[in-house]
Amino acid sequence: MRVVIVGNGPGGIELAKNLSREFDVTIVERENLPHYSRPMLSHYIAGFLPEEKLFPYSLDWYEKNGINLLLGAEAKLIDRLRKVLVTDKGEVPYDALVIAAGARAREPSIPGREHILTLRTLEDAKLIKERLEDEGEVTILGGGFIALELAGNLAKAGYTVRVVHRGEALLGLDRELSERIREELEGAGVEFHLKSQAISADEDGLNTETGYIPGKLKVCAFGIVPNRELAVKSGIHAGRGILVDDHLRTSARDVYAIGDCAELGGIIGGTAKTAVEQAKVLARILAGEEASYVPFRSAFFKFADFSVAVIGQIRGRGEWLDEKARVFYDGERAIGAVVLGDLRKALRLEKIIREGLPLD
Ligand SMILES: Cc1cc2nc3c(=O)[nH]c(=O)nc-3n(C[C@H](O)[C@H](O)[C@H](O)COP(=O)(O)OP(=O)(O)OC[C@H]3O[C@@H](n4cnc5c(N)ncnc54)[C@H](O)[C@@H]3O)c2cc1C
């Protein structure tokens, strides 16, 4: 069976690794680089990691593992009748096609947006790093995990870092949790401007509802836009992302989608962890096993030296288990947790919540 994968991110590469022994696997990737780690980009910008360490697999590794890698090739259309992927470098026939095309950074839509950078690719990271080394300071727009990871690492590296967020809650958490995270990051040197909507930008700074924030380097890190265009152009159903069922099937026969480009039950995964989990399930499905993907939110982050795990459903009644873990309940059953600064506890709670085990 010929499996063709669009995208060489964590979803695409995990799937290829799982299938390459049994199947003829091709990855089509528009960037001209082997797989690199997006979650480590802020560590690279901060100077904690040399560029080469972002690349866990060499080009030789692909070859040795029997993965055919077409770099610098953009997938343009899926010819579903002929079962061929049309790229700008030629046609690639498939028996199963997997769209693992990820997402791009959401762009700000305010006047002067040309003065604001975004962070998604290594190229973006290089530009930010270069500018940061000249300026020594940065203003980051957003209150999600990408913004906080970047802020934490850059503050830890000694740069002046301001975070501007239109809301009050960080990571979309409740007030108490959000304040704990803010305090930790303030301790690392991050300056917060919360409830502060950006109105416009110019070369020298950012205009917000609560005043002007000077600073030439501004990075927008608030949200993603799933890459659904290939599917839409090919007549495949899409909402915010490419619509899939719990077998990760799209509306077209033998075409699947995983990772940041896929939407299941109204939810876009948005993390490398989800992309990898979906890839593992899809590998089993394509190998003929009985498997399905059960959405379960679980994400582990590190902001400066402070780890935060967000597990399951984090709405409704939340109670502190101890000073590090807040657990959310549906009746007596634990359905979610946020764990601050304790990875081991986070892993234990993840297992309990995922498997519906009693919390003792
Ligand atoms: C700065 C940063 C920090 C992050 N930190 C974390 C973290 O700590 N933990 C975590 O779990 N997640 C983190 N994430 C999110 C994580 O990186 C993504 O969720 C993950 O990369 C999604 O994987 P994916 O395989 O779905 O897509 P992607 O990694 O986006 O890969 C998709 C690939 O498809 C290619 N592509 C797209 N369209 C086409 C086309 N038409 N033809 C050919 N190729 C195409 C793209 O070039 C890209 O290489 C972070 C992201 C960023 C940007």
PDBQT file of the ligand as one rigid body, heavy atoms in Angstrom, charges set to zero:
ROOT
HETATM    1  C1  LIG A 401       6.777  28.256  19.197  1.00  0.00    +0.000 C 
HETATM    2  C2  LIG A 401       5.912  27.045  19.391  1.00  0.00    +0.000 A 
HETATM    3  C3  LIG A 401       5.960  26.346  20.595  1.00  0.00    +0.000 A 
HETATM    4  C4  LIG A 401       5.173  25.211  20.780  1.00  0.00    +0.000 A 
HETATM    5  N1  LIG A 401       5.252  24.525  21.962  1.00  0.00    +0.000 NA
HETATM    6  C5  LIG A 401       4.564  23.369  22.120  1.00  0.00    +0.000 A 
HETATM    7  C6  LIG A 401       4.696  22.571  23.304  1.00  0.00    +0.000 A 
HETATM    8  O1  LIG A 401       5.427  22.924  24.224  1.00  0.00    +0.000 OA
HETATM    9  N2  LIG A 401       3.998  21.412  23.391  1.00  0.00    +0.000 N 
HETATM   10  C7  LIG A 401       3.188  20.984  22.386  1.00  0.00    +0.000 A 
HETATM   11  O2  LIG A 401       2.590  19.884  22.496  1.00  0.00    +0.000 OA
HETATM   12  N3  LIG A 401       3.009  21.726  21.263  1.00  0.00    +0.000 NA
HETATM   13  C8  LIG A 401       3.687  22.887  21.102  1.00  0.00    +0.000 A 
HETATM   14  N4  LIG A 401       3.528  23.649  19.971  1.00  0.00    +0.000 N 
HETATM   15  C9  LIG A 401       2.512  23.245  18.979  1.00  0.00    +0.000 C 
HETATM   16  C10 LIG A 401       3.054  22.169  18.076  1.00  0.00    +0.000 C 
HETATM   17  O3  LIG A 401       4.273  22.560  17.505  1.00  0.00    +0.000 OA
HETATM   18  C11 LIG A 401       2.026  21.871  16.985  1.00  0.00    +0.000 C 
HETATM   19  O4  LIG A 401       0.812  21.537  17.609  1.00  0.00    +0.000 OA
HETATM   20  C12 LIG A 401       2.499  20.738  16.123  1.00  0.00    +0.000 C 
HETATM   21  O5  LIG A 401       3.673  21.087  15.429  1.00  0.00    +0.000 OA
HETATM   22  C13 LIG A 401       1.422  20.291  15.138  1.00  0.00    +0.000 C 
HETATM   23  O6  LIG A 401       1.923  19.236  14.412  1.00  0.00    +0.000 OA
HETATM   24  P1  LIG A 401       1.370  18.899  12.947  1.00  0.00    +0.000 P 
HETATM   25  O7  LIG A 401       2.147  17.689  12.496  1.00  0.00    +0.000 OA
HETATM   26  O8  LIG A 401      -0.098  18.813  12.977  1.00  0.00    +0.000 OA
HETATM   27  O9  LIG A 401       1.705  20.169  12.038  1.00  0.00    +0.000 OA
HETATM   28  P2  LIG A 401       2.976  21.087  11.818  1.00  0.00    +0.000 P 
HETATM   29  O10 LIG A 401       4.013  20.889  12.856  1.00  0.00    +0.000 OA
HETATM   30  O11 LIG A 401       2.449  22.453  11.593  1.00  0.00    +0.000 OA
HETATM   31  O12 LIG A 401       3.573  20.527  10.450  1.00  0.00    +0.000 OA
HETATM   32  C14 LIG A 401       2.856  20.607   9.252  1.00  0.00    +0.000 C 
HETATM   33  C15 LIG A 401       3.836  20.617   8.099  1.00  0.00    +0.000 C 
HETATM   34  O13 LIG A 401       3.081  20.578   6.879  1.00  0.00    +0.000 OA
HETATM   35  C16 LIG A 401       3.702  21.415   5.917  1.00  0.00    +0.000 C 
HETATM   36  N5  LIG A 401       2.692  21.797   4.921  1.00  0.00    +0.000 N 
HETATM   37  C17 LIG A 401       1.583  22.540   5.109  1.00  0.00    +0.000 A 
HETATM   38  N6  LIG A 401       0.857  22.642   3.983  1.00  0.00    +0.000 NA
HETATM   39  C18 LIG A 401       1.537  21.937   3.046  1.00  0.00    +0.000 A 
HETATM   40  C19 LIG A 401       1.304  21.676   1.662  1.00  0.00    +0.000 A 
HETATM   41  N7  LIG A 401       0.220  22.131   1.023  1.00  0.00    +0.000 N 
HETATM   42  N8  LIG A 401       2.223  20.925   0.980  1.00  0.00    +0.000 NA
HETATM   43  C20 LIG A 401       3.324  20.441   1.608  1.00  0.00    +0.000 A 
HETATM   44  N9  LIG A 401       3.596  20.669   2.930  1.00  0.00    +0.000 NA
HETATM   45  C21 LIG A 401       2.703  21.400   3.638  1.00  0.00    +0.000 A 
HETATM   46  C22 LIG A 401       4.239  22.581   6.726  1.00  0.00    +0.000 C 
HETATM   47  O14 LIG A 401       5.314  23.214   6.068  1.00  0.00    +0.000 OA
HETATM   48  C23 LIG A 401       4.671  21.887   8.033  1.00  0.00    +0.000 C 
HETATM   49  O15 LIG A 401       6.036  21.544   8.034  1.00  0.00    +0.000 OA
HETATM   50  C24 LIG A 401       4.305  24.782  19.744  1.00  0.00    +0.000 A 
HETATM   51  C25 LIG A 401       4.246  25.506  18.536  1.00  0.00    +0.000 A 
HETATM   52  C26 LIG A 401       5.041  26.616  18.358  1.00  0.00    +0.000 A 
HETATM   53  C27 LIG A 401       4.978  27.355  17.038  1.00  0.00    +0.000 C 
ENDROOT
TORSDOF 0
